[in-house]
Amino acid sequence: MRKLKSLFLVIVTTCSISVFASTSPDTPHISVLGSATLEVKPDQVTINFQAKALEKDAAMAKQKADQQVADLLVALSKSGFSNEALQRSNLQVREEFQYTDKKRTSVGIVAVRELSYVLTDVTKVNEFLDVLVTANIESIQHMSYGLQAPDKWRLEVRQMAIQDSKAKAANLAEAYQAKLGKIYSVNYQQHNAQPMMMRAMRDEAAESTYQVKNIKITDRVEATFRLQPN
């Protein structure tokens, strides 16, 4: 049995080496990792908040939460903000409890509607927050800064990473007195996540004036080139 295990290990090891070797050319070559980072100023921000009301019964709580949304729509229109950018979830109603000395006491019924607004002018954040206060929206969660056209910036960073791989390969080939040949293989994994930067609302309250930080977009590509002797 021990001989069989040893033989199996040799076979697996040999196969693994063969698979790895097949990914590289059998002629002189060079493998490089091209990378790039680009900092982009955010051009949109998503603000998440809640219409929330606590009352003695569900009907009153729902009515008050709905009234907050109605007041918000009016306030947005008066302030020049589009109502179409407001995203609304279904209204949720639950019983609210207070815990004192390990005892649970019902304090009423709370109605909550999750809301979010995509603001495409990041310079109007404070103005928008003032509108929320006008509409009696007190439960403000967080803000997410992002990009309206992330694919455009991803493509630019990708091209930068490709150029970086070419420059590195050419530099190394010259250093080793060789001539860079044609590309043999490329290993690339695309990053599909939306470039975004989160910012907590409590940080905004503590800092009346702030600078919005740039969003960093990174990419990399692995490339293998053939080498030709000079």
Secondary structure, DSSP 4 states (H G I P E B T S, - for coil): -HHHHHHHHHHHHHHHHHHHHHTS-SSSEEEEEEEEEEEE---EEEEEEEEEEEESSHHHHHHHHHHHHHHHHHHHHHTT--GGGEEE---EEEEEEEEETTEEEEEEEEEEEEEEEEES-GGGHHHHHHHHHHTT--EEEEEEEE-S-HHHHHHHHHHHHHHHHHHHHHHHHHHTTEEEEEEEEEE-----SPPEEEEEHHHHHH-SS-PPPPEEEEEEEEEEEEEEE-
